[in-house]
Amino acid sequence: MPLPRHQKNSFTAGEITPRLFGRGDLKAYENGAAQLRNVVIHPTGGVSRRPGLRFLDTLAGKSRLVAFEFNTEQTYLLAFSDQAVRVYKDDVLTAILDAPWTADQLAQLNWTQSADTLLVVHPDVPPKKITRTSHADWTVTDWSFASDNEAVHQPYHKFAEPEVTMAASGTSGTVTITASADHFEADHVGVRLRIEQKQLEITAVASPTSATALVKESLSGTSATEDWEEQAFSDARGWPVSVCFHQDRLVVGGSRDLPNRLWLSKSSELFNFDLGEGLDDEAIEFSILSDSVNAIRAVFSGRHLQVFTSGAEWMVTGVPLTPENVQLNRQTRIGAPVDRTVPPRDVDGATLFVSRHGDELREFLFADVEQAYQAADLALLAQHLLRSPLDQDYDTARRLFHLVNADGTLATVTVYRSEQVTAWSLSETVGAILSLAVVDGTVYLAIDRDGAYLLEKFDAALNVDSGLTGASASPKTTWSGLDHLEGRTVKVIADGALRNDAIVSGGAVTLDQPASAVEIGLAYAHRVEPLPPAAGGTTGARPGSKVRLVALTLRLMETAALRIDLGKGFKDQPFKKIATGGILDTPPVPFSGDKTLRALGWKQDGTQPLWVIEQDRPLPFTLLSATADIKVTG
């Protein structure tokens, strides 16, 4: 009688939460795994050891990465740190800019780009423009709103009760402004007031009810009036929270003191927010009012203007958007994080955003049938891998969506919506990942390696982290340039062969034998742990059954090393043509084909896997499928 067979032909459900270990009836159980660490899941079903990380530069401290893509040939990486921005072109530092944001403010940054200008906002810092004129020539300047004679066309708002009045002592020159209730503070110096639509600029504050101002447009009179406003954005009232471009308008979403308000500039005049008479091309302004708090956290230009708030998600419609036809409709009630900015990203027409509590990745997608947006949770089966994400970006070339977790790990989901592939894995490295950005198909990471802040990128040619490669026309034993790894134990591949581990001293390592080419960096271990056999499945196992693995056949592809636990501890498995049980004297020959392994021992605990693969050897590994012959009793 043939033995029961447990076939694992696909990992396209990715790593799933332990809460589902009793749901063998789900298709996700059949195609899922208990752990997939430091691997890439292919849409065809297999898994490979993830690429290593190549060291590029030492950063100035805690950093946030932002992609800047002017065109297909001019792409840059910006690394924001404490009061500085480092600009990289082709992995080379080309400029360092002075900037106003502190390290503690990086988490709340929001940005959008148009041509050669990046607009950056933070609720406690005046909004800035970062402009590129050449590879090495960049400037950081304040936003400059459109002006007409002495009038500045920026947003205005009355930050007081409707009955509060303002009166000016004169109609021109320097005047005294008197408020009927406490209003002024020291930060009002430099702020513009608008009394009966005429503008003044405050030059001094005498008391909460009195200030001196310079008249910019002649006032119509000196009587106290309720018709007054002040500029919406200032040190006194806070600055914009979020920004984007939509339908040829600049959209500002929320500010510190007006968290639920939206401003849309005049059409084709991005810094003109004059409401005028409400003509079609004039600016638009409104608040989000509902039965719950809706502090705007992000605005995103998709099929519609999408607004992500602390309590719900909204769409702003109008084709085109005009003051007359603009409509605001709440779509879902998920909410976005309030203590940090995790920028929404587009994936095949859907907008992916992190939920307020940081344990969900929602797919904000318009459904034609309902004519409304839905927000399915892409992490429903793998919520344990989302740990309050801090940052996210999408690698379109490989269809991998990456999220930086608060604990420094990197959660990755392989996304193929039409093929119904949503497969999660988790990557770990020495230290903590802080931020990431995808620039022209390259994934960059800012990493804190025990106090050393490093810029690195995924590199398919490497199997180590924070790694470097080197070549020499004459073989040599000492290899330098490793200052960023000082004092660390590193893996060494010399002339394609795995050598003994080395310790970096004085920024260099010394090999036992000379070599012409090396790859040196930190070890990382990949792990593939299948789910236990499903109770009631084809194996005949049920809760309480004893299960014994008799034989395991792995279908491998371009694999140079295999370390597996079949129930008696981890052991290296040699292939026919190479030995992987120790250090290699010659380069390994990658193996493709079936590898059958025999096993002994019964398992009483049905929640334990039949086998586990884990290894930190910096050598290629790809698993296509696994077939287990087992015995079941009891």
Phi, psi and omega in degrees: 000127182294149179287148173302145184236131178250109184258136177238094186261351185205146174242027188286358171265352177069193177286130181244158184295144177302341178295345181257010183294346177261006184252063178293351179280348182276145175297327178298330178292319181296323184255009183258185180213157177285322176213134171226098186243133179056041175229162172251132180264124180273145179297341177280351174121334183276174177228147178229153172304133182294158175298154175281179181246126179267130177288134180243315185195161172267127182274167184281356182149201177307130188223157172235132186261140180223132177279141176229110184238101181283314172203185185295339182255348183235089179239145185222160172242127177253129178248105179277130177223195183295104176058032177204154174230124178261133183250127180242135174234122182054042176070011180245133177293122182246341181199151172233122185250142170288139183216158185271348188276134177274170180299324181289343182266353185299325184295336184260006179294145172222151188204161171207158186233143171223116180054241185261020182232131175253123176265127184236132181231154174207138186297344182248006184227136176306137183296145185237157170246126173255116188242135178257129172248337173202178183305322185250000185247107181227150178228150174242116183226164176286156169299144177237107181285153180299146179226156180221107189059247181258000182268132176256124187268070176250167178294145177231156180202148177267106181268060180196168176295150185305328185279352179291133182247162173232142177224139178254146181282347179204181183250355179206169180070211179269127185229165173257129179257129180241126178260147180280356176210160180305131182211318189279149174217171186302324182290356178283348177298127183093352181276145178267136170255157174228109179254118184049047175071008178251138191262144174225158176239124182289129180250341178199152178241121181268323181199173178301343181245002184220137178212155175260140183218153175258122182288126178263329176228130185307129182282156181277345180180182182244006180286148176296137183218149175275351183272084178209158179210166170232164182300140187290330184245124179192173175297329181287327187245358180091171187239171184302148179266319185216162185203148172198174174251139178206128179048048176063026175234150170273126182251126175247124182248109174075156171215179184300313184263351175233066191292341185248024185249144179243139175234131176238127184290173172298149179297128178070002174236088195295335182245027177244113182248030179287120180286337177053228181253015179078025177291165189303325185266002184274169186294160182232141179211134176197164178253154173267109182246128180202191183274007179217166179292134182225064174289122184290131180249333179199148170238140188218133179267107176236221175303322172233174170286119183255135182238120181254120183242177181291342183234349184195173178240140188229156170237139176252120186244165181146123183234100350282173177290124175224162178302334184276323187253002182296136179227143179240126181225129175287138183249307181222165182239065180260304181093152181244159180303145182255344184261002182198162177255117173247100192297128174300148182229145179273131174227104178054043177087352175258146178257118181265129180220154180272138180289165185302322183271359172075019179241015179220144169246109185264144179252101182277103190227134181281128178258119183296325182296312181276347186053044180204167179270146171240162185222074178292148180269110180287344181256020184303321182269358183217042182297337180292345181270347176263116186232073181052067183304143179257335186203159178201154175198165187241127175268096185293328183296323183250000180056046179243126178256120186252140175231129177273117180277158180296337179273007176090001177271170181236110175272134183229135177237128173278120189243115170225092187296314183295331178269001179058043177250117173224094191240120184260146171215172181228133177247139180231151177212167178296124183097207184223130174283134184254323186199162175212159174207143177255121181236112176052046176084001179249132181262117180255144180230139167260125188231135173263104179259082178055049177095349174261116183267117189236148172257124182222166178219151175293135182221114183296345179277354183247152173234022176229164177258153182052034190269160173224153174242154179212155179219148180218137179296328178247128179305141180214163183258334182257127181235124185251190181088015184251033183302327181291348179247021183306128178081358183266152173275129186234157172273147182227126170245119183241124183052037177084355182252145181283126180252176177297150175300152180228161176248130181283124179225128183062028179074016184216162172235153178241125182272158176291327180228148180294153180214155180265338181214138182224156168229122187227134178179187182279147178283149166217145185254131170267150183220130175236112180236114182286165173286152176296156180306135182291134176295134179081005180277198183293342181282342182083002180289148175217165179307128181096349180290150169269134183235136178234128174279122180266312181209147178230126178248117179257131173263111186251159179218124177047050183252130183252350180204144181216122177233120190220147174251116180259013179121349181238024181101164183284136176219146174283138181251117180284147171266174185295323188257350182224161176246128180243011182282348180209195179290140184272133175275336179231157180302140179290150176261112181304140184252135172232130181144194182264137177236114181259129182237139179265151183218159177225156173110136179266149176243123178274326183278111182287357179267000182266145179287157177284333182204159178216134174253129175207131178200149178247005177299130183283065182226153184297149178207129173218126177248123180266320180198165178218130179239121183249125170268127186227163170243142181232135176219157178086000000 
